[in-house]
């Protein structure tokens, strides 16, 4: 209504202006006329006047011609759909603080998190490197390359990683233990981004290794140039004791380069060079080459041959257990000042050992300074904390490609949908899981940044800026970033298209709110504080558009109500249609999706966003716009009485969603006709007509007002919230809080025949962290329930830390979720996305979230 009112006023003003201008133009221009000799009144033209008139006519003719042509072209050229039109504002990543030294310092990195070990640069067409090896499983050889659950590695992950120039990773594969260490170096004469080195150490556990499969390891280290530059092998017969040079090449970004390998051990080397347009299936090339060699020569070794102008080189390294090898990429080798032996020596052997040791000590010191855990947890917990942040930082990736945007108006249907492509975009982001979710997820990233900004504010702002630059003209950001062939190859086709009608929790506001709070409490240097302010100033217009998108497209029928779009109201398979856009997937909502429902969690996310926007305005001394008063919106959404009227159920003393709902829904077997035959399927069976009501399922969503600290510290409702949290018959376990109460009709129920329970019972660390944060808050605020909150906080914190640490020691992984009955890790692993929040739980670092 407001928008149409402004349009009407603006049009009326334009009409009045046009009328005035017409009245002003009404008198005709006086022309000088003389009566001709024939008695008629005609203009008198002399030669000069005639030339002027002809000139004007000539110009007018071509002006009209080009206007008509332009209009015709405009009519024939289709207008770019809004869903794939970039947001019309300067990019955040174009700020000076993200250029120069900052950009170069982050150029190279372990930015291929989906591989067990992979290196690339932050550029669309990069020189890439990676590691493969031959492993043994069930008595058969298998080539390891891409992180997969099926490989059944005992453990893998970065035990330490600083996000910039150092990392230490341990991988254990059925008796073989690999240690991969990564180091970057920038010296005089280096090309752009500097040099890098990798140390690979291989050992075996004799008690677990079957010598029938050999007394040595087979490694494959490769280079691949996405820019299609040809790579050169140094010579036909590789012998590292004669010459460490393996390969060389040239690129526009880093100049000429060389790859060197050095080792004190006796190693056998072979190679193959391939020319391919595809880089997401490099292991297939290696397997095909090995298979061919086995058929021809009965040997498991590469062919020692190359295709013409290869853009992929693979080096096979064969060595007896144990062995260590150093591999170094040296850049800028075309410069006259290049000193090959000196540069190679600096990144191999004893010099590399010293540098790695120094970087490891530097990591340990920074970890303690940042999180101060020595007096809060034991040494075993500290080791897990280091692995948590190491894996999170080591899992940061760089991606480039185009998202697929769905045109279908019926989301969630597993059928082919028409889609269009987003503009080509790059994304620098952390990922939830290297094995299962090795790509960017919008709502996960806000939780990641709660940790990363404390470690390195510059990396954190870079990541947040990358995400906000993905925004389209409407203020929408695709929630899952499936960019490039490597990402596309690992995602089921039905989940690839992103729906521009659907949102995702705006958790970046969690991190931004926390950063602003740190700024107010002088946690940053003057320079960092200035850069944060410049960032917020540039980002504000995008954050405002993001807020506006939610506030308009996801708003409900009632004032200050919101609901997640994208639920399927026609499903015959789901017992409770999922709200994938909420991030909580199968968490119970109203049984019958409609425009009448409103979701408690989204209302609280909007409060967080409004409060953060208001804080930015205050920080930057910005005036509030009449049509976008964030302070007023925050007050409205935090109105305790209004919240209770809309979402509080006195019968349960709990907060719920509202919608068209019945509890009498079940899945039952039914014969369903499919073409010429019938199949037996589980289908949705509704036994009662739904009515508009509160949705009586106690779980994580019920505690969003508590997480948002909306409940006054002296309110009896706060006591009821604490009782719900502590009730062992509902949510409380020895391993953390369940996602859904045991009393719920959907507790641990399948949503479809093939959809096991996900957010219907297991313990999730991101929500436990937010509840723990609220408990910590209420334990610090005077009130009648302060002591109760303090006791609940201490016990929940202890339970979470103990179970996560125990699981890591037993399994070697942090997990996506934890079983609510036995505490065992479940789902994707390693899951060093928001489960890494354990390090903040250990540090008792909660900020203002």
C-alpha positions in Angstrom: 0.0 0.0 0.0 2.7 2.4 0.9 4.6 1.6 -2.3 1.6 2.2 -4.5 0.8 5.4 -2.6 4.3 6.7 -3.4 3.9 5.8 -7.0 0.6 7.6 -7.2 2.0 10.8 -5.7 5.0 10.6 -7.9 2.9 10.2 -11.1 0.5 13.0 -10.0 3.5 15.3 -9.5 4.8 14.4 -12.9 1.4 15.1 -14.5 1.1 18.5 -12.8 4.6 19.3 -14.0 3.8 18.2 -17.6 0.6 20.3 -17.5 2.5 23.4 -16.4 5.1 22.9 -19.1 2.3 22.6 -21.7 0.8 25.8 -20.5 4.1 27.5 -20.8 4.6 26.2 -24.3 1.1 27.1 -25.6 2.0 30.4 -27.3 3.4 29.7 -30.7 6.8 31.2 -31.7 6.5 34.4 -33.6 7.8 33.9 -37.1 8.9 36.9 -39.3 6.5 36.9 -42.3 6.1 39.1 -45.3 3.3 39.1 -47.9 4.5 37.7 -51.2 3.8 39.3 -54.5 1.0 36.8 -55.0 -0.7 38.1 -51.9 -0.2 35.0 -49.7 1.6 35.0 -46.4 4.7 32.8 -46.5 8.0 32.7 -44.7 10.8 34.5 -46.5 14.0 32.2 -46.8 17.3 33.4 -47.9 20.2 30.9 -48.8 21.5 30.8 -45.3 18.1 30.0 -43.9 17.6 27.3 -46.4 20.9 25.6 -45.5 20.0 25.8 -41.8 16.6 24.2 -42.4 18.0 21.4 -44.6 20.6 20.7 -42.0 18.0 20.5 -39.2 15.9 18.2 -41.4 19.0 16.0 -42.1 19.9 15.7 -38.4 16.2 15.1 -37.5 15.9 12.3 -40.1 18.8 10.4 -38.7 17.8 11.0 -35.1 14.4 9.5 -35.8 16.0 6.6 -37.8 18.3 5.6 -35.0 15.5 6.0 -32.4 13.3 3.6 -34.4 16.2 1.2 -34.8 17.0 1.3 -31.1 13.3 0.6 -30.2 13.2 -2.3 -32.6 16.4 -3.8 -31.1 15.0 -3.3 -27.6 11.9 -5.1 -28.7 13.8 -8.1 -30.2 16.4 -8.4 -27.4 14.8 -10.0 -24.3 15.1 -8.2 -21.1 17.2 -10.0 -18.5 14.9 -11.6 -15.9 15.1 -10.0 -12.4 16.0 -13.2 -10.8 19.4 -13.3 -12.6 20.0 -9.5 -12.7 22.9 -8.4 -10.3 22.1 -6.0 -7.6 22.9 -2.5 -8.9 25.4 -1.2 -6.4 29.2 -1.2 -6.1 30.6 -4.6 -5.2 31.8 -5.0 -1.7 34.9 -6.9 -2.9 36.0 -3.9 -4.9 36.8 -2.1 -1.7 40.5 -1.2 -1.4 40.8 -3.2 1.7 40.2 -6.4 -0.3 42.8 -5.5 -3.0 46.6 -5.3 -3.0 48.4 -7.1 -0.3 45.2 -8.7 1.2 44.2 -10.2 -2.1 47.7 -11.5 -3.0 48.2 -12.9 0.5 45.1 -15.2 0.0 45.8 -16.0 -3.6 47.0 -19.6 -3.1 45.4 -21.9 -0.6 43.9 -25.4 0.1 40.8 -24.1 -1.6 39.6 -27.5 -2.9 37.9 -28.9 0.2 36.2 -31.7 -1.6 39.6 -33.4 -2.2 41.7 -35.1 0.5 44.4 -32.6 -0.4 44.0 -30.0 -3.0 45.5 -26.5 -3.8 44.3 -23.8 -6.1 44.4 -20.0 -6.5 41.5 -17.6 -6.1 41.0 -17.1 -9.8 38.4 -18.7 -12.1 41.1 -20.4 -14.3 43.6 -21.6 -11.8 46.7 -23.8 -11.8 45.5 -26.6 -9.5 47.4 -29.3 -7.6 46.2 -32.4 -5.7 47.0 -35.7 -4.2 45.7 -39.3 -5.0 46.9 -42.6 -3.6 46.2 -46.3 -3.9 44.4 -47.6 -0.8 43.2 -51.0 0.1 39.7 -51.9 1.2 38.1 -55.3 1.4 41.1 -56.9 -0.2 41.0 -54.7 -3.3 42.9 -51.6 -4.5 41.0 -48.3 -4.7 42.2 -44.9 -5.8 41.6 -42.2 -3.2 41.1 -38.6 -4.4 37.8 -37.0 -3.5 36.5 -37.1 0.1 33.9 -39.8 0.3 32.2 -41.7 3.2 32.5 -44.9 1.2 36.3 -44.9 1.4 35.9 -45.5 5.2 39.1 -43.7 6.2 39.6 -44.0 10.0 40.1 -40.3 10.2 41.2 -37.3 8.1 41.3 -33.6 8.7 43.4 -30.6 9.5 44.7 -30.8 13.0 46.0 -27.2 12.5 45.4 -24.6 9.8 45.7 -20.9 10.0 43.5 -20.1 7.0 46.4 -18.4 5.2 49.8 -20.0 4.7 50.0 -23.1 6.9 48.2 -26.4 7.6 48.9 -29.8 9.0 46.6 -32.7 8.1 46.5 -36.3 9.2 44.7 -39.0 7.1 44.5 -42.7 8.2 43.5 -45.2 5.5 43.2 -48.8 6.6 46.6 -49.0 8.2 48.4 -46.3 6.2 48.9 -42.9 7.8 49.5 -39.9 5.7 50.6 -36.5 7.0 50.3 -33.6 4.6 51.7 -30.2 5.5 51.2 -27.1 3.5 53.2 -23.9 3.6 53.2 -20.7 1.5 56.2 -18.3 1.1 56.6 -14.9 -0.5 60.1 -13.8 -1.1 61.8 -11.3 -3.4 61.5 -12.6 -7.0 58.3 -14.7 -6.4 55.5 -14.4 -8.8 52.1 -13.1 -7.8 50.8 -14.9 -4.7 54.3 -16.4 -3.9 55.4 -20.0 -3.7 54.1 -23.0 -1.9 55.4 -26.3 -0.6 53.9 -29.6 0.4 55.4 -32.2 2.7 54.0 -35.7 2.5 54.9 -38.4 5.0 53.6 -42.0 4.7 53.8 -44.6 7.5 52.0 -47.8 8.3 50.6 -49.5 11.3 52.1 -53.0 10.9 49.3 -54.5 13.0 46.7 -53.3 10.5 48.6 -53.6 7.2 48.6 -56.7 5.0 52.0 -57.1 3.3 50.3 -58.9 0.4 49.4 -55.5 -0.8 53.0 -54.4 -0.9 55.7 -52.8 1.3 55.3 -49.4 -0.1 52.8 -46.7 -1.0 51.7 -45.4 -4.4 51.1 -41.7 -4.4 49.9 -39.5 -7.4 50.6 -35.8 -7.2 49.2 -33.8 -10.1 49.0 -30.4 -11.6 46.1 -29.2 -13.8 45.8 -25.9 -15.6 42.2 -24.7 -16.0 43.4 -21.9 -18.3 44.5 -24.6 -20.8 48.1 -23.7 -20.7 50.4 -26.5 -21.8 52.5 -28.1 -19.0 56.0 -29.4 -19.7 57.7 -32.5 -18.1 61.3 -31.8 -17.3 62.6 -35.0 -19.1 61.5 -38.5 -20.2 63.2 -40.4 -17.4 62.6 -38.8 -14.0 65.4 -39.2 -11.4 65.1 -36.9 -8.4 68.6 -37.6 -7.2 70.0 -36.1 -10.5 67.5 -33.2 -10.8 64.6 -32.2 -8.6 62.7 -30.5 -11.4 59.5 -32.3 -12.4 57.6 -29.8 -14.5 57.4 -26.2 -15.7 55.0 -23.9 -17.4 53.9 -20.3 -17.8 50.8 -18.4 -16.8 49.7 -14.7 -17.0 49.1 -14.5 -13.2 52.3 -16.0 -11.7 54.7 -15.8 -14.7 56.9 -18.8 -15.4 56.9 -21.6 -12.7 58.6 -24.8 -11.8 57.6 -27.8 -9.8 60.3 -29.6 -7.8 60.4 -32.8 -5.8 63.0 -33.6 -3.2 63.4 -36.6 -0.8 66.1 -38.3 1.2 64.3 -41.6 0.5 64.7 -43.9 -2.5 61.7 -43.2 -4.6 60.6 -44.4 -8.0 58.8 -41.9 -10.3 56.5 -42.3 -13.3 54.3 -39.8 -15.0 51.5 -39.3 -17.5 50.3 -36.2 -19.3 46.7 -35.7 -20.4 44.8 -33.1 -22.4 41.3 -32.7 -21.2 38.5 -30.1 -21.1 37.2 -31.6 -17.8 38.9 -31.3 -14.4 36.3 -32.7 -12.1 37.1 -36.3 -12.9 40.9 -36.4 -12.9 40.9 -39.7 -11.0 39.1 -41.3 -13.9 42.1 -40.4 -16.2 44.5 -42.0 -13.8 42.5 -45.1 -13.3 42.1 -45.6 -17.1 45.9 -45.2 -17.6 46.7 -47.6 -14.8 44.2 -50.2 -16.1 45.8 -50.0 -19.5 49.3 -50.5 -18.1 48.2 -53.5 -16.1 46.6 -55.1 -19.1 49.7 -54.4 -21.2 52.6 -54.9 -18.8 51.0 -56.3 -15.6 52.4 -53.3 -13.7 50.6 -50.8 -11.5 52.4 -47.8 -12.9 51.7 -44.8 -15.2 52.7 -45.0 -18.8 55.5 -42.4 -18.8 53.9 -40.7 -21.8 52.1 -37.5 -22.5 49.4 -36.2 -24.9 50.2 -33.3 -27.1 50.2 -30.0 -25.2 48.9 -31.6 -21.9 47.1 -29.4 -19.4 47.2 -32.1 -16.7 50.4 -33.8 -15.4 50.3 -36.7 -12.9 53.4 -37.9 -11.1 53.4 -41.3 -9.5 55.6 -41.6 -6.5 56.4 -45.1 -5.3 58.3 -45.6 -2.0 58.8 -48.1 0.7 57.3 -47.5 4.2 58.0 -45.1 5.7 59.0 -42.2 3.4 58.8 -38.5 3.2 58.8 -36.2 0.1 58.8 -32.5 -0.3 57.1 -30.9 -3.4 57.5 -27.2 -4.1 56.0 -24.8 -6.7 58.4 -22.0 -7.4 57.0 -18.9 -9.3 58.6 -16.0 -11.1 61.3 -18.3 -12.6 61.4 -16.1 -15.8 63.1 -13.2 -13.9 66.8 -12.6 -14.3 67.2 -12.6 -10.5 65.8 -16.2 -10.2 68.1 -18.4 -8.2 66.7 -21.9 -8.6 68.8 -23.9 -6.1 68.4 -21.3 -3.4 64.6 -21.0 -3.9 64.1 -24.8 -3.9 66.3 -25.3 -0.9 64.2 -22.7 1.1 61.1 -24.8 0.6 62.4 -28.3 1.0 64.5 -30.3 3.5 65.6 -28.8 6.8 64.6 -25.3 5.8 61.0 -26.4 5.3 61.1 -28.4 8.6 62.1 -25.2 10.4 59.5 -23.1 8.7 56.7 -25.7 9.5 57.8 -25.9 13.1 57.7 -22.1 13.4 54.3 -21.9 11.9 52.9 -24.7 14.1 54.2 -22.8 17.2 52.7 -19.6 15.9 49.3 -21.3 15.4 49.4 -22.7 19.0 50.2 -19.2 20.4 47.4 -17.5 18.4 44.9 -20.2 19.4 45.5 -19.7 23.1 45.5 -15.9 22.7 42.3 -16.0 20.8 40.3 -18.5 22.8 42.1 -18.7 26.2 41.3 -22.3 26.9 44.1 -23.3 29.2 42.2 -22.5 32.3 38.8 -23.6 31.0 39.2 -27.1 29.6 41.7 -30.0 29.7 44.4 -30.7 27.2 42.4 -33.3 25.3 39.6 -30.8 24.7 42.2 -28.2 23.6 43.4 -30.6 20.9 39.9 -31.1 19.7 39.4 -27.3 19.7 42.4 -26.9 17.5 41.2 -29.5 15.1 37.8 -27.9 15.0 39.1 -24.5 13.9 41.8 -26.1 11.8 39.3 -28.1 9.9 37.0 -25.1 9.5 39.7 -22.9 8.1 41.3 -25.7 6.1 37.9 -26.3 4.6 37.6 -22.8 3.1 37.2 -23.1 -0.6 37.1 -21.0 -3.8 34.4 -21.7 -6.3 33.5 -20.2 -9.7 30.5 -20.8 -11.9 26.8 -20.1 -12.5 24.0 -21.1 -10.2 20.9 -22.6 -11.9 17.8 -20.6 -11.0 14.4 -22.4 -11.2 11.6 -20.9 -13.2 9.0 -23.3 -11.9 6.4 -21.8 -9.5 6.0 -25.2 -7.7 9.1 -25.9 -5.7 10.1 -29.1 -4.0 8.4 -31.2 -6.7 10.8 -33.9 -7.9 10.3 -33.3 -11.6 12.2 -31.5 -14.3 12.0 -27.7 -13.9 13.0 -25.1 -16.3 15.9 -22.9 -15.2 18.0 -20.1 -16.2 21.6 -19.4 -15.2 22.8 -16.8 -12.8 25.6 -14.5 -13.9 29.1 -16.0 -13.6 30.1 -15.6 -9.9 33.0 -16.4 -7.6 32.6 -17.4 -4.0 35.2 -17.7 -1.3 33.6 -19.5 1.6 33.8 -22.1 4.4 31.9 -25.3 3.8 29.9 -27.5 6.2 31.5 -30.9 5.3 34.4 -31.7 2.9 32.8 -35.1 2.2 29.1 -34.5 1.9 28.6 -30.7 1.6 31.8 -29.3 0.1 30.2 -26.1 -1.1 28.7 -22.9 0.2 25.4 -22.9 2.3 24.0 -19.5 3.2 22.6 -20.3 6.6 25.6 -22.4 7.7 28.0 -19.6 6.8 26.7 -17.2 9.5 27.6 -19.8 12.2 31.0 -20.4 10.6 31.7 -16.7 10.8 31.1 -16.5 14.5 34.3 -18.5 14.8 36.3 -17.1 11.8 36.0 -13.4 12.7 37.5 -14.1 16.1 40.4 -15.8 14.4 41.0 -13.5 11.4 38.6 -10.6 10.9 40.0 -9.9 7.4 39.2 -13.4 6.1 35.7 -13.2 7.7 34.8 -9.9 6.1 36.1 -11.3 2.8 33.8 -14.3 3.0 30.8 -12.2 4.1 31.4 -9.7 1.3 31.6 -12.6 -1.2 28.2 -13.8 -0.1 26.6 -10.4 -0.2 27.9 -9.7 -3.7 25.9 -12.7 -4.9 22.7 -10.7 -4.3 20.3 -10.1 -7.2 18.4 -6.9 -8.0 15.5 -8.0 -5.7 17.8 -8.6 -2.7 17.7 -12.4 -2.9 20.7 -14.6 -2.4 20.7 -18.3 -3.6 20.8 -20.4 -0.5 23.0 -23.2 -1.8 26.0 -22.4 -4.1 26.6 -25.2 -6.6 29.3 -23.6 -8.7 31.4 -25.3 -11.3 31.6 -28.8 -12.6 33.2 -30.2 -9.5 30.3 -29.1 -7.3 27.6 -30.0 -9.9 29.0 -33.6 -10.2 28.2 -34.3 -6.5 24.7 -32.9 -6.1 21.5 -34.8 -7.0 19.9 -33.1 -10.0 16.6 -32.2 -8.2 18.5 -30.1 -5.6 20.5 -28.1 -8.1 18.0 -25.4 -9.2 17.6 -22.6 -6.6 14.1 -21.0 -6.2 14.1 -17.2 -6.1 10.8 -17.3 -4.0 12.5 -19.1 -1.2 14.8 -17.7 1.5 17.2 -19.1 4.1 17.9 -17.9 7.6 19.8 -14.7 7.3 22.5 -15.9 9.7 25.1 -13.5 8.4 23.4 -11.0 10.7 24.5 -13.2 13.6 28.2 -12.7 12.7 27.7 -9.0 11.8 25.9 -8.3 15.1 28.7 -10.0 16.9 31.4 -8.0 15.0 29.6 -4.8 15.8 29.4 -5.7 19.4 33.2 -6.4 19.4 33.7 -3.0 17.7 31.7 -1.3 20.5 33.8 -3.1 23.1 37.1 -2.1 21.5 38.2 -5.6 20.5 39.8 -4.4 17.3 42.8 -2.3 16.4 42.1 1.2 15.1 42.9 0.1 11.6 40.7 -3.0 11.7 37.9 -0.9 13.2 38.2 1.5 10.4 38.0 -1.3 7.8 35.0 -2.8 9.5 33.2 0.6 9.3 34.1 1.0 5.6 32.8 -2.5 5.0 29.5 -1.9 6.8 29.1 1.4 4.9 29.5 -0.3 1.5 27.5 -3.4 2.6 24.6 -1.4 4.1 22.6 -1.0 0.8 22.8 -4.7 0.1 21.9 -5.6 3.7 19.0 -3.2 3.4 17.8 -4.9 0.2 18.2 -8.3 1.8 16.1 -7.2 4.7 13.5 -5.7 2.4 13.3 -8.9 0.4 12.5 -10.9 3.5 10.1 -8.2 4.9 8.0 -8.2 1.7 8.2 -11.7 0.2 8.1 -13.7 3.4 5.6 -11.7 5.4 2.4 -13.2 6.6 -1.2 -12.0 6.6 -1.0 -10.7 10.2 1.2 -7.7 11.1 4.7 -8.8 12.2 4.2 -12.3 11.0 6.4 -14.2 8.6 6.4 -17.7 7.0 8.9 -19.7 5.0 7.9 -20.1 1.4 8.5 -23.2 -0.5 6.5 -25.8 1.4 4.7 -28.3 -0.9 0.9 -28.1 -0.3 0.1 -30.8 -2.8 2.4 -33.6 -1.5 1.0 -37.1 -1.1 4.3 -38.5 0.2 5.4 -36.4 3.1 3.7 -36.8 6.5 4.6 -33.1 7.2 5.8 -31.0 4.2 9.3 -29.9 4.7 10.4 -26.3 5.1 13.8 -26.7 3.5 14.2 -22.9 3.3 14.1 -22.7 7.1 17.3 -24.8 7.3 15.4 -27.1 9.7 14.2 -29.2 6.9 11.7 -31.8 8.4 11.1 -30.0 11.7 7.3 -30.2 12.3 5.3 -27.3 10.9 1.6 -26.9 10.2 0.4 -30.1 8.6 -1.2 -28.2 5.7 0.9 -25.4 4.2 -0.9 -22.2 3.5 -0.6 -18.4 3.4 -2.3 -18.3 6.8 0.6 -19.8 8.7 3.4 -17.9 10.4 6.6 -19.3 11.6 8.2 -18.4 14.9 11.8 -18.9 13.9 11.6 -16.6 10.9 10.0 -13.9 13.1 12.9 -14.1 15.4 15.4 -14.0 12.5 13.8 -10.8 11.3 14.2 -9.3 14.8 17.9 -10.1 14.7 18.2 -8.6 11.2 16.3 -5.4 12.2 18.3 -5.0 15.4 21.6 -5.4 13.5 20.5 -2.9 10.8 19.6 -0.4 13.6 23.0 -1.0 15.2 24.8 -0.3 11.9 22.8 2.9 11.5 23.8 4.1 14.9 27.4 3.1 14.4 27.7 5.0 11.1 25.5 7.9 12.3 23.0 7.2 9.5 19.5 8.7 9.6 16.6 6.3 9.6 14.3 6.4 6.5 10.6 7.0 7.2 9.7 3.8 5.3 12.4 1.7 6.8 12.8 2.4 10.5 14.8 -0.5 11.8 14.6 0.6 15.4 10.8 0.7 15.3 10.7 -2.7 13.5 13.0 -4.2 16.2 10.8 -2.8 19.0 7.7 -4.2 17.3 9.2 -7.7 16.8 10.5 -7.7 20.4 7.2 -6.7 21.9 6.7 -9.4 24.5 2.9 -9.1 24.7 2.4 -9.3 21.0 4.8 -12.3 20.7 2.8 -14.1 23.4 -0.5 -13.3 21.7 0.7 -14.8 18.4 2.9 -17.7 19.5 2.5 -18.7 23.2 0.4 -21.7 24.1 -0.5 -21.6 27.8 -1.6 -25.2 27.8 2.0 -26.3 27.0 3.8 -23.2 28.4 5.7 -23.1 25.1 6.0 -21.1 21.9 4.8 -22.6 18.7 4.2 -21.9 15.0 0.7 -21.1 13.8 -1.1 -22.6 10.8 -3.6 -24.9 9.3 -3.0 -28.0 11.3 -4.2 -31.4 12.4 -2.3 -34.0 14.4 -4.1 -36.8 12.7 -1.8 -37.4 9.8 0.1 -40.6 9.2 1.9 -42.5 6.5 0.2 -45.7 5.4 0.8 -48.3 2.7 -1.4 -48.0 -0.3 -1.6 -49.5 -3.8 -0.8 -46.7 -6.2 -1.3 -47.0 -10.0 1.8 -46.2 -12.1 1.0 -46.6 -15.7 0.0 -50.2 -16.5 0.8 -51.5 -13.1 0.3 -50.7 -9.4 3.0 -50.3 -6.7 2.8 -50.4 -3.0 3.8 -47.1 -1.5 3.8 -45.1 1.7 1.4 -42.2 1.2 0.0 -39.4 3.4 -3.3 -40.2 5.1 -5.2 -37.3 6.7 -7.9 -38.4 9.2 -9.2 -35.0 10.2 -9.9 -31.6 8.7 -7.2 -29.2 9.7 -8.0 -26.0 11.5 -6.0 -22.7 12.1 -4.2 -23.2 15.4 -0.9 -23.3 17.2 1.3 -26.3 16.1 1.9 -28.2 19.3 5.5 -29.6 18.8 8.1 -28.6 21.4 11.6 -28.4 20.0 14.3 -26.0 18.8 11.8 -23.6 17.2 10.0 -23.2 20.5 13.1 -21.7 22.0 13.8 -19.0 19.4 12.3 -16.2 21.6 14.6 -17.5 24.4 17.6 -17.6 22.1 16.8 -14.0 21.0 16.6 -12.9 24.7 13.2 -11.5 24.2 11.8 -12.9 27.4 12.2 -10.5 30.4 14.5 -11.9 33.1 11.7 -11.6 35.7 9.0 -13.2 33.6 7.3 -16.4 34.8 7.6 -17.6 31.2 11.4 -17.6 31.5 11.0 -20.1 34.3 8.8 -22.3 32.1 11.4 -22.2 29.4 14.1 -23.4 31.8 11.8 -26.2 33.0 11.2 -27.3 29.4 15.0 -27.3 28.7 15.7 -29.3 31.9 12.9 -31.8 31.4 14.4 -35.2 30.6 11.1 -36.5 29.3 11.2 -33.7 26.6 14.6 -32.4 25.4 17.3 -32.9 28.0 20.0 -35.6 27.4 23.5 -36.2 28.6 24.8 -35.2 25.2 22.9 -31.9 24.5 19.3 -30.9 23.8 17.2 -32.9 21.4 15.9 -31.1 18.3 12.3 -32.3 19.1 10.7 -33.4 22.3 10.0 -37.1 22.9 6.3 -36.2 23.4 5.9 -35.0 19.8 3.8 -37.1 17.5 6.6 -36.8 14.9 9.5 -37.6 17.2 12.0 -39.7 15.2 9.3 -40.4 12.6 10.2 -40.8 8.9 8.9 -38.0 6.8 8.6 -40.2 3.7 9.4 -43.8 3.0 13.0 -42.8 2.2 13.4 -39.8 4.4 14.6 -40.7 7.9 14.2 -38.2 10.8 16.7 -35.4 10.5 15.6 -32.5 12.8 13.2 -34.7 14.8 15.3 -35.9 17.7 19.1 -35.8 17.1 21.3 -33.2 18.9 22.5 -30.3 16.7 25.4 -28.1 17.9 24.4 -24.8 16.2 21.0 -24.7 18.1 22.6 -26.0 21.3 25.1 -23.2 21.0 22.4 -20.5 20.7 20.4 -21.9 23.6 23.6 -22.1 25.6 24.3 -18.5 24.8 20.9 -17.5 26.0 21.4 -19.5 29.3 24.7 -17.7 29.8 23.0 -14.4 29.2 20.2 -15.1 31.8 22.8 -16.4 34.2 24.4 -13.0 34.2 21.3 -10.9 34.5 19.6 -10.2 37.8 16.3 -12.0 38.3 14.5 -14.7 40.2 15.7 -17.4 37.8 19.3 -16.4 37.5 20.6 -19.3 39.6 18.5 -21.9 37.7 19.8 -20.5 34.4 23.4 -20.7 35.7 23.1 -24.3 36.8 21.5 -25.3 33.5 24.2 -23.5 31.6 27.0 -25.2 33.4 25.6 -28.7 33.0 24.6 -28.3 29.3 28.0 -26.9 28.4 29.8 -29.7 30.2 27.6 -32.3 28.4 28.2 -30.9 25.0 32.0 -30.6 25.3 32.4 -34.1 26.9 30.4 -35.8 24.2 32.0 -34.0 21.2 35.5 -34.6 22.6 34.7 -38.3 23.3 33.3 -38.9 19.8 36.4 -37.2 18.2 38.8 -39.4 20.2 36.9 -42.5 19.3 36.0 -41.8 15.7 38.5 -39.2 14.6 35.7 -36.8 13.4 33.4 -34.0 14.3 29.9 -35.0 13.2 26.9 -33.3 11.7 24.6 -34.4 14.5 24.7 -36.6 17.6 22.4 -39.4 18.6 20.1 -38.3 21.5 20.1 -41.7 23.1 23.7 -42.8 23.1 25.5 -39.6 22.0 27.2 -41.3 19.0 28.1 -39.1 16.0 25.7 -39.3 13.1 25.3 -38.0 9.5 28.0 -36.3 7.5 31.6 -36.4 8.7 33.9 -34.7 9.0 31.4 -32.0 9.7 33.6 -29.1 10.7 31.0 -26.4 9.9 28.9 -25.3 12.8 29.9 -28.3 14.9 33.2 -26.3 15.2 31.2 -24.0 17.5 32.5 -26.4 20.2 35.6 -24.2 20.4 33.4 -21.2 21.3 31.5 -23.3 23.8 34.9 -24.2 25.4 35.9 -20.5 25.3 32.5 -19.4 26.6 32.5 -16.9 23.8 28.9 -15.9 22.9 28.9 -12.2 22.1 25.6 -10.6 21.4 23.7 -13.2 19.4 
